[in-house]
Amino acid sequence: MTPTIVFYILISIICIKFIFDTVLNYLNSKHFNDKIPDELKGIYNDEEYLKSQQYKKENYKFSFISSTFSIIATLLFFIVDGFAFVDTLAKSITSNSILVTLVFFGIIALASDIFSIPFSYYKTFVIEEKFGFNKSTKTTFVLDKLKGWMMLLIIGGGILALITWFYQITTNTFWLYAWLLISVFTVFMNMFYSKLIVPLFNKQKPLVEGELKTEIENFAKKIGFKLQNIFVIDGSKRSTKANAYFSGFGSQKRITLYDTLINDLETNEIVAVLAHEVGHYKQKHIIYNLIASILLTGFMLYILSLMVSNQVLSQALGVEQASFHIGLIAFSVLYSPISEFTNFIMNILSRKFEYEADDYAKKHYNANALISSLKKLSKNSLSNLTPHPLYVKFHYSHPTLLQRILNLKK
């Protein structure tokens, strides 16, 4: 296969993905004005429902504009041999192959992020602000960007440097060492993310004594679940939207409640949400997701090892000499259809897990309290109550609100 044919294959994959996503978004937008199902009536009054429709439509338009700009910029970069230019620039800075890889991806990541800043700013300070969600300040926005860049530089750069080194010393079997490295890092982050990363962006405090903590402790005692680490995070620092999540396992397991969740819901509704999160732990969903993630990573790295040294891939991007970083760029595009398929399967699995966690909350706490909490959270986030079924299959990691309520009422 010639470099020219490979180049057109890469361009075709990028364009097909854009067209597919655009069609899915369009189909979903045609359901924005659908009649609300009887089971969901009462969540919005007429004025609130009109507001939710406006929010969905503005996000749809914004998504279309930003994705169109993104694909135009990407295609232009491919057509004008942008990767070859960055490769030459990186090699003019250093001759060390590991540093060349780091400089190459550093330039691309920085340029891409700078390109996206106006869109991110508009999303936060125009759309989210208009509909009353944004609580972030411009200072917080800038600091988040700087912290994100520092994490990418230290963590992302460190992992990339090690993987490049593995490739240099082993070539064909580098993927095994890279897989081990990423697996260890994934397990580590699952256990300590809330302790090490979250504090860089948010404040977390143990849940104070009171009615809520007492109710949670009573529930934990009832199901024989040791739950000592319950934290409240200042989610209201950036948004009015509420959330809760379970992280870690073993002695490091903890439940984190957003302060917005505590403000929006009644005590029994919060405990119902917590019961759902405990359900994920009890059903071993965290372990299953971790294993699935590690296996998929190993599969991806193995496929990468078969392709990354192919000189034709580098030549397709305008670079004569095969190199790890250019091969990685070409591979990321060629692998994207497989990634779409695996994401589709993982979403199916995730939705199954959500049903199981809901069932656990129904069995061990209160189905009506969970239904009430889900309705309030959907209303407060102006969520889409009538998404297109195909859009749900490809983009929803959770069942729709209607599907969850019907399941809880069984």
C-alpha positions in Angstrom: 0.0 0.0 0.0 1.4 3.4 -1.0 1.8 6.4 1.3 -0.8 8.3 -0.8 -3.4 5.6 -0.4 -2.7 5.5 3.4 -3.0 9.3 3.5 -6.5 9.2 1.9 -7.5 6.4 4.2 -6.6 8.6 7.2 -8.5 11.5 5.8 -11.5 9.3 5.0 -11.7 7.9 8.5 -11.6 11.5 10.0 -14.4 12.7 7.6 -16.6 9.6 8.1 -16.4 10.0 11.9 -17.3 13.7 11.6 -20.3 12.9 9.3 -21.5 10.0 11.6 -21.3 12.2 14.7 -23.0 15.1 12.9 -25.9 12.9 11.7 -26.3 11.4 15.2 -26.4 14.9 16.7 -28.9 16.0 14.1 -31.2 13.1 14.7 -31.0 13.8 18.4 -31.9 17.5 17.9 -35.1 16.5 16.0 -36.4 15.1 19.3 -35.9 18.2 21.3 -39.5 19.2 21.0 -41.0 15.8 21.6 -43.9 15.4 24.0 -42.7 14.5 27.5 -43.7 10.9 28.4 -46.4 10.5 31.0 -44.0 9.0 33.5 -41.9 12.2 33.3 -44.6 14.8 33.5 -44.4 17.3 36.3 -40.6 17.5 36.2 -40.8 20.8 34.2 -43.5 23.4 34.1 -44.1 25.1 30.7 -41.6 27.8 31.3 -38.9 25.4 32.6 -39.4 23.0 29.7 -39.1 25.9 27.2 -35.8 26.9 28.9 -34.5 23.3 28.7 -35.3 23.2 25.0 -33.4 26.4 24.4 -30.5 25.1 26.4 -30.4 21.9 24.3 -30.7 23.9 21.0 -27.9 26.3 21.9 -25.6 23.4 22.9 -26.4 21.6 19.6 -25.5 24.7 17.5 -22.4 25.3 19.5 -21.3 21.7 19.2 -21.8 21.8 15.4 -19.8 25.0 15.0 -17.0 23.9 17.2 -16.7 20.4 15.7 -16.8 21.9 12.2 -13.9 24.3 13.0 -12.1 21.4 14.5 -12.3 19.1 11.5 -11.4 21.9 9.1 -8.3 22.7 11.1 -7.4 19.0 11.4 -7.8 18.4 7.6 -5.8 21.5 6.8 -3.0 20.3 9.1 -2.9 17.0 7.3 -3.0 18.5 3.8 -0.2 21.0 4.4 2.0 18.4 6.0 1.7 20.0 9.5 3.1 16.9 11.2 6.2 16.9 9.1 6.7 20.6 10.0 6.3 19.9 13.7 8.7 16.9 13.4 11.3 19.1 11.7 10.9 21.8 14.4 11.2 19.2 17.2 14.4 17.8 15.7 15.8 21.3 15.3 15.5 21.7 19.1 17.0 18.4 20.2 18.5 15.2 18.6 17.5 13.0 21.5 14.7 10.7 20.2 12.8 10.7 23.5 13.0 14.4 23.8 12.0 14.8 20.1 8.8 12.7 20.9 8.0 14.9 23.9 8.6 18.2 22.1 6.6 16.9 19.1 3.5 16.0 21.2 4.0 19.0 23.5 3.7 21.4 20.5 0.7 19.6 19.1 -1.1 19.4 22.5 -0.4 23.0 23.3 -1.5 24.3 19.9 -4.7 22.2 20.1 -5.5 23.4 23.5 -4.9 27.0 22.7 -7.1 26.5 19.6 -9.9 25.2 21.8 -9.7 27.9 24.5 -12.1 30.3 22.8 -14.7 27.6 22.4 -14.2 26.5 26.0 -14.5 30.1 27.2 -17.7 30.6 25.2 -19.2 27.4 26.5 -18.5 28.3 30.1 -19.0 32.1 30.2 -21.7 32.5 27.6 -23.9 29.4 27.4 -23.6 28.0 30.9 -23.7 31.6 32.3 -26.9 32.4 30.3 -28.7 29.4 31.7 -27.6 30.0 35.3 -25.1 27.1 35.6 -21.7 28.7 35.6 -20.1 29.7 38.9 -16.6 29.7 37.7 -14.6 32.9 37.6 -12.1 33.9 34.9 -9.3 33.4 37.4 -10.5 29.8 38.1 -10.8 29.2 34.4 -7.2 30.3 33.8 -5.8 28.4 36.8 -7.6 25.2 35.7 -5.9 25.5 32.3 -2.5 26.1 33.8 -2.9 23.2 36.3 -4.1 20.9 33.4 -1.0 21.8 31.4 1.3 21.1 34.4 -0.4 17.7 34.9 -0.1 16.9 31.2 3.5 17.8 31.2 4.5 15.9 34.4 2.2 12.8 34.2 1.5 12.6 30.5 5.1 13.5 29.6 6.6 11.1 32.1 4.5 8.1 30.8 5.1 9.0 27.1 8.9 9.3 27.8 8.9 5.8 29.4 6.9 4.2 26.6 9.2 5.8 24.0 12.2 4.4 25.9 10.6 1.0 26.0 10.2 1.2 22.2 13.8 2.1 21.7 15.2 -0.8 23.8 12.7 -3.6 22.8 11.0 -2.4 19.6 8.5 -5.3 19.0 7.8 -6.1 22.6 7.6 -2.6 23.9 3.8 -2.9 24.2 4.1 -5.4 27.1 6.2 -3.0 29.2 3.9 -0.1 28.2 0.9 -2.2 29.2 2.4 -3.0 32.6 3.2 0.6 33.2 -0.2 1.9 32.2 -2.0 -0.8 34.2 -0.1 0.0 37.3 -0.8 3.7 36.8 -4.5 3.0 36.2 -4.8 1.0 39.4 -2.9 3.6 41.3 -5.1 6.5 40.0 -8.2 4.5 40.8 -7.1 4.2 44.4 -5.6 7.6 45.0 -7.2 10.0 42.4 -9.4 11.7 45.0 -6.4 12.2 47.4 -3.8 13.3 44.9 -5.5 15.0 41.9 -8.9 16.3 43.1 -7.3 18.6 45.8 -5.5 20.4 43.0 -8.8 21.7 41.7 -11.3 21.4 44.5 -11.6 21.4 48.3 -12.9 18.3 50.0 -14.1 18.1 53.5 -15.4 15.2 55.6 -19.2 15.3 55.9 -20.1 17.1 59.1 -22.1 15.6 61.9 -25.9 16.0 61.5 -29.0 14.4 60.1 -27.5 13.5 56.8 -24.4 11.8 58.2 -26.6 9.9 60.8 -28.9 8.7 58.1 -26.0 7.6 55.9 -24.4 5.7 58.9 -27.6 4.0 59.7 -27.9 2.8 56.1 -24.3 1.6 56.0 -24.9 -0.3 59.3 -28.1 -1.8 57.9 -26.2 -3.3 54.8 -23.1 -4.2 56.8 -20.9 -1.8 54.8 -17.9 0.0 56.3 -18.1 3.6 55.1 -15.8 5.9 57.0 -14.7 8.1 54.1 -17.6 10.4 53.1 -16.5 13.7 51.7 -18.2 16.9 50.4 -16.6 18.6 47.4 -17.1 22.3 46.5 -18.6 21.6 43.1 -20.4 24.9 43.4 -17.1 26.6 42.8 -17.6 26.0 39.1 -21.2 25.0 38.4 -24.7 24.6 40.0 -24.9 21.0 38.5 -24.8 18.2 41.1 -23.1 14.9 41.2 -21.8 12.1 43.5 -19.2 9.4 42.8 -17.6 6.4 44.4 -13.8 6.0 44.0 -11.1 3.6 45.2 -11.4 0.2 46.8 -10.3 -1.6 49.9 -9.2 0.8 52.6 -9.1 3.6 50.1 -12.7 3.5 49.1 -14.6 6.8 49.5 -17.9 8.4 48.5 -17.8 12.1 47.4 -20.9 14.2 47.4 -21.0 17.5 45.6 -22.2 20.4 47.9 -24.7 21.2 45.1 -26.2 17.7 45.6 -26.7 18.3 49.3 -28.3 21.7 48.6 -30.7 20.4 45.9 -31.9 17.2 47.5 -33.7 16.0 50.7 -31.9 13.7 53.1 -33.6 10.5 52.0 -32.9 11.4 48.3 -29.2 11.9 49.0 -29.0 8.6 50.8 -30.8 7.0 47.8 -28.1 8.4 45.5 -25.5 7.1 47.9 -27.1 3.7 47.9 -26.8 3.7 44.2 -23.1 4.4 44.4 -22.7 1.7 47.1 -24.5 -0.6 44.7 -21.7 -0.1 42.2 -19.2 -1.1 44.8 -21.2 -4.1 46.0 -21.7 -5.4 42.5 -17.9 -5.0 41.8 -18.5 -2.6 38.9 -15.4 -0.7 39.8 -13.3 -3.8 39.5 -15.0 -4.9 36.3 -14.5 -1.5 34.7 -10.9 -1.5 35.8 -10.2 -5.0 34.3 -12.0 -4.0 31.0 -10.0 -0.8 30.8 -6.7 -2.7 31.3 -7.6 -5.4 28.7 -8.6 -2.8 26.1 -5.4 -0.9 26.7 -3.4 -4.1 26.2 -5.2 -4.8 23.0 -4.7 -1.3 21.7 -1.0 -1.3 22.5 -0.5 -4.7 20.8 -2.1 -3.4 17.6 0.1 -0.3 17.9 3.2 -2.5 18.1 2.2 -4.1 14.8 1.9 -0.7 13.0 4.1 1.9 14.6 7.3 1.0 12.9 5.7 0.9 9.4 7.6 3.5 7.3 4.6 3.9 5.0 2.6 5.4 7.9 5.3 8.0 8.4 5.6 8.8 4.7 1.8 9.2 4.5 2.2 12.1 6.9 5.1 13.6 5.0 8.0 12.2 7.0 10.4 9.9 5.1 12.1 8.3 8.1 9.9 6.1 10.2 9.6 7.4 13.8 7.7 6.4 16.9 5.8 9.7 17.3 4.7 9.9 13.7 3.6 6.3 13.6 1.6 7.0 16.8 -0.3 9.8 15.2 -1.2 7.7 12.1 -2.2 4.8 14.4 -4.5 7.0 16.5 -6.5 7.7 13.4 -6.5 4.2 12.0 -7.5 2.8 15.4 -10.4 5.2 15.9 -13.1 3.0 14.2 -12.1 0.2 16.6 -12.2 2.7 19.5 -15.7 3.7 18.5 -16.8 0.1 18.6 -15.2 -0.7 21.9 -16.7 2.5 23.4 -20.1 1.4 22.1 -19.7 -2.0 23.9 -18.5 -0.3 27.1 -21.5 2.0 27.0 -23.8 -1.0 26.9 -21.9 -2.5 29.8 -22.0 0.8 31.7 -25.8 1.1 31.2 -26.2 -2.4 32.5 -24.2 -1.5 35.6 -26.4 1.5 36.2 -29.5 -0.6 36.2 -27.9 -3.0 38.7 -26.9 -0.1 41.0 -30.4 1.3 40.8 -31.8 -2.2 41.6 -29.5 -2.3 44.6 -30.7 1.0 45.9 -34.3 -0.1 45.3 -33.8 -3.3 47.3 -31.8 -2.0 50.1 -33.1 1.6 50.5 -36.0 3.3 48.7 -36.9 3.3 45.1 -39.2 6.3 45.3 -36.5 8.4 47.0 -34.1 7.5 44.1 -36.8 8.3 41.5 -37.4 11.7 43.2 -33.7 12.5 43.3 -33.2 11.6 39.6 -36.1 13.8 38.6 -34.7 16.8 40.5 -31.2 16.3 39.2 -32.5 16.1 35.6 -34.6 19.2 36.1 -31.7 21.2 37.7 -29.3 20.3 34.9 -32.0 20.9 32.1 -31.2 17.4 30.8 -32.8 16.0 27.6 -35.8 13.9 28.6 -36.4 12.7 25.0 -33.1 11.7 23.4 -33.0 9.8 20.1 -32.6 6.0 20.8 -29.6 5.7 18.4 -27.9 8.7 20.1 -28.4 7.0 23.5 -26.7 3.8 22.2 -23.6 5.6 21.1 -23.2 8.4 23.6 -25.0 7.5 26.9 -23.1 5.7 29.6 -26.3 5.8 31.7 -29.8 4.8 30.7 -32.2 7.6 30.0 -34.2 9.0 32.9 -37.4 7.3 31.5 -35.7 4.0 31.3 -34.3 4.2 34.9 -37.7 5.2 36.3 -39.5 2.4 34.5 -36.9 -0.1 35.8 -37.2 1.3 39.4 -41.0 1.0 39.3 -41.0 -2.7 38.3 
